[in-house]
Amino acid sequence: MNITGTQGLIFNEPLLFEQGSAGRGGCTFPDCDVPEKDVINLIPEDMLRDEVSGFPSLSEVDVVRHFTRLSQWNYAVDLGFYPLGSCTMKYNPKINEDVARLSGFSNIHPYQPEELSQGALQMMYELGEYLSEIGGMDRVSLQPAAGAHGELAGMMIIKAYHESKGENRHKVIIPDSAHGTNPASSTLCGYKVIELKSNGRGLLDPEAVEKAMDKDVAAFMITNPNTLGLFEENILEITEIVHRKGGLVYCDGANLNAIMGIARPGDMGVDVLHFNLHKTFSTPHGGGGPGAGPVGIKRELIPFMPVPVIEKNNVGQYKLNYKFPHSIGRVKAFYGNFGILVRAYTYIRTMGAEGLKKASETAVLNANYIMSQLKDYYHLPYDRRCMHESVFSDKIQSKYGITTLDIAKALIDYGFHPPTIYFPLIVKGAIMIEPTETESKDTMDRFIAAMKDIAVRAEKDPDSLKKSPLKPKVTRLNETKAAREPNLRWVNDYLLGVF
Ligand SMILES: *Cc1c(COP(=O)(O)O)cnc(C)c1O
């Protein structure tokens, strides 16, 4: 029997993927009001087809149900706890969405003249000012579309700066705990990456920085707190060393959620800093949608920033300034992902300075709570207070043949999104947990209970974990095959013949 009425939603039936029926449609066209012959004559003969067929024939309700159903098979921050370390999957307040949908923001056209775009320009100008204040920077460009893009823009600025001084520095120092985008951005700018080892406490030694620094080094790229969730205690000494040898300091600001309103990278000697609006500033992320990675810079780097620069003149009008002859140019069409900027602006305005500080304090408290509750069950390679996230490993469980991957997959059966796994690379079998400030103690306690249960099962009944997850629609995937032979698109037989 084919119970297609529920389409696998209530019953665990396979989805009947082809749901169309010849002749069924979702729209009605008005009568053609120009002679059809004339239109056809406009199309070159060899591009005309007698018949167009093979496309799905669906009504509107079929389409809505199909996509709604697929969305229900997915996990989201609006459905449950999402402790994906380094990604800061905090709740996205819905007021951000309301404001982004105001017609003045959502219907504006990027070619609209400046005098008719004053509200949008004001919002962007003020967002730049707020981010400068939060990061301790002198100016911010909102153009970059992601953290990695902010890094690229920042490294291009650093390169332009050194070149303007006639210096040909060709190396960038990056700690071994860094996110992979750091060496990628540097390499894309033509730099040679020098890896710097962290010490036994997961931190950078000033002596090691001193040794690695020479006149060929353009920049030191640092993440603070670093990807182990630890604050780089020697940051002031490190930035001093780098500056003394003529280098600049780039700070990967993806972990700003730990220090917002409390400490500012700009005050620590950082020259360039990117912000992940889709992490720290509560705009949605995941699934490859639009993000924003504004880049903040210190005064001496302003001439090199991307254009246009949004400025306010002395009568309070907002202007786009393209007159930056040393600019690295545009890094994104128009002004960046505008809708994301509106959401971040709304978040900052609704939270206020005190609210942002409280968010960071709570994020750090939550991370330490989870760390303290789990450290008797999972190996903690750096056993001390953490910032906004903590990093465990599978060292204890691996004795029973249970790996980080098994632990992550098992969590899915308890209804949680797994933490970040196998990152940072310097911790073997890393499990990186970042609860963020938006989770209640109840939620964290349920997560902690699940993690403890998994630790007990790893010892008593490891086989039961090897098959998990058993409950979701998609169980354990062959991840290598999924990566090597991705099948992302449905194509019916007819279309296969055409393309
Ligand atoms: C997320 C992240 C990045 C990259 O940001 P995207 O917006 O994903 O490009 C860089 N560094 C760290 C530490 C991150 O967590």
The ligand as a Tripos MOL2 file, in Angstrom:
@<TRIPOS>MOLECULE
LIG
   15    15     1     0     0
SMALL
NO_CHARGES

@<TRIPOS>ATOM
      1 C1         33.4940   31.0710   11.4550 C.3       1 LIG1
      2 C2         34.9180   31.3890   11.5910 C.ar      1 LIG1
      3 C3         35.6340   31.9690   10.5310 C.ar      1 LIG1
      4 C4         35.0710   32.1550    9.1410 C.3       1 LIG1
      5 O1         33.8820   32.8900    9.0940 O.3       1 LIG1
      6 P1         32.8200   32.6500    7.9240 P.3       1 LIG1
      7 O2         31.8150   33.7130    8.1410 O.co2     1 LIG1
      8 O3         32.3090   31.2670    8.0980 O.co2     1 LIG1
      9 O4         33.5640   32.8040    6.6220 O.co2     1 LIG1
     10 C5         36.9540   32.3120   10.7530 C.ar      1 LIG1
     11 N1         37.5380   32.0810   11.9460 N.ar      1 LIG1
     12 C6         36.8890   31.5260   12.9770 C.ar      1 LIG1
     13 C7         37.6040   31.3090   14.2790 C.3       1 LIG1
     14 C8         35.5540   31.1450   12.8320 C.ar      1 LIG1
     15 O5         34.9060   30.5660   13.8460 O.3       1 LIG1
@<TRIPOS>BOND
     1     1     2 1
     2     2     3 ar
     3     2    14 ar
     4     3     4 1
     5     3    10 ar
     6     4     5 1
     7     5     6 1
     8     6     7 2
     9     6     8 1
    10     6     9 1
    11    10    11 ar
    12    11    12 ar
    13    12    13 1
    14    12    14 ar
    15    14    15 1
@<TRIPOS>SUBSTRUCTURE
     1 LIG1         1 GROUP 0 **** ****
